[in-house]
């Protein structure tokens, strides 16, 4: 099973999280800001997509540019996991909502999404990325809960291992 991690990062926090996830899975990693098409996505069975959320629920700049390529990709037969970064105190009304925009695209394009994450232990007003009481993927907050990130990443990666084995 070939795994690829794709991320967009402005200040480096999403890139750092992507590196940690990459190491867990011994995956290949791609900065979407350096890609000009969705061709790289096609070579992976499992695709991990990471973004930060900016302002009032907006996608990170590199994802804003890459989203059209994502919409052109075929995710049939692909398994996708998502992770998002945000500031639950400063932008609690749209915490990690950018992740939902990517989720909606990959679901529409036929992906099986795994890795839903409990929203317990967070303090936010609203997130478009919560469905049935869970985030659509791992939620991280480097501004207010950075001390929890390594543990959350490790737990989420272990959860993905279990979900991937169950679906194999």
N, C-alpha and C positions, 0 to 999 in steps of 0.2 A: 504494500500500500504506500503510494507516494504522496507525501504531504508538503504543501506549500503555504507559507505565511506571507500575506500581503498586507501592507500597512501604509498609512499616510501620517506624517508627523511634522509638526511645526517647531515645537520646542524640545523635542527629543524624548519625551516621556512615552509616547506610543511606540517609538522605535526601540526604547529600552525594554518595554513589555514584550514586544515582538521577538526580540533577541532571546529573552528568557523562555518564551513558548517554543521558539525554534530549537533551542538546546534540548528541551524536554523530549521533543519528537524527532530529533536529528533531522529536521526539515530544511528545506531550502527557503530563502527569504527574499522578498522583493519589495522595494519602495515604489508605490504606485505613482509617485511623482516623477519617476524615471522611466515609466512605461508608456508606450505610444499606441498600444492595442491590448486586446484581451487574450492574445495568443498564448501567453505564459500560463494562463488559467487552465487551458485545455490539457496540459500535461500532468495534472494532479488528480488523484482520486479524492483526496480530502483537502479542502481549502479553508484556511483560517484567515479571516478578514478583520483588521483592526483600524479604528478611527477614533479621533477625539471629537468632541462636540464643542462648537464655538457659539458664543453669544446666545441667541434665542433658539437653540436647537439646530444650528446649521452644521453642515458637514465641514470637516477640515479641508483646506484649500486644495490639496492634491487630490482628494476624493471628489471635490466639486468638478475638477477637470476630468477625472477618470470614470465618473459614474456613467457617462455615455457608453464607454467601452464595456462596462459591467452589464449594461442593458443589452448590449449586442451579443454577449456571451451566451452559450448554451450550458446550463447547469444540470441537464438531465443526467441522472446516474451519479451525480456528484454529491458529496457530503460536505456541508459547510458549517463552520463554527465561527462565532463572532465575539470580538471583545471591543469594549469602548471605554474611553477615558473622559472624565468630566469633573466639574467642580460643583459638588452637591450643595455647598453653602452659598457660593457666589451666584450660581446659576441653577438653583434648586428647582425652578419651574420647568426646566428642560434638561434635567440631568441625563446624560448619555443618550439623548434623543437622536443624535446623528446615526447611531447604530441601527435604529429602526428603518431609516431610509435605505440602508444597504440590505437589511433583512428583507424588506418588501420587494426589492429588485430580485434577489436570489430566489425567493419563494416563487415569484411570478415566472421566473425563468427555469423552474423545475428542480431546484435543489432540495435535498433533505437537510434540514437544519437541526443540529444537535447543540448541546451545551447551555441550555437555559439555566439561569443562575438565580437563586433565591435573593429577594430584595431585603432580607433581614440584615441589620447591622449598618444600614445606610440611613441618612437623614436628608430627605429631599421632598419637595412639594409634589412634583409630577415628573413622569418620564414617559415619552411616547414608546420607549423601548420595553415597557412592562406589559406583558400579556398574561392574564390569569395569575397575577401575583408574582411573576418571575420576569427578570430581565431576559431578553432574547439571547443574551450572551453574557460573558463576564463583564462586570462593571468595576472600574478602578477609579480612584480619586487620589492622584498624587499631590494635590493641594492640601487636603485635609486628613487623609488616611493613608499616607505613603507607607507607614509602618505595617500596614495590613496587606500591601500589594504582593509581596513575595509569597506569603501564605495562601492568599487567594489564587494566585497564578498556579501554584503547586497543586492545590485542591482541585481547581478547574481542569488542569491538564490530566489529573488522575480520573476525574469524572469523564472526560472525553475518552480516555483509554477504555474505560468500562463501557461507555456507549458505543464506541467503535467495535469492540469485541462482541457486544450483544447484537449488533447489526450485521456482523460478518457472516 
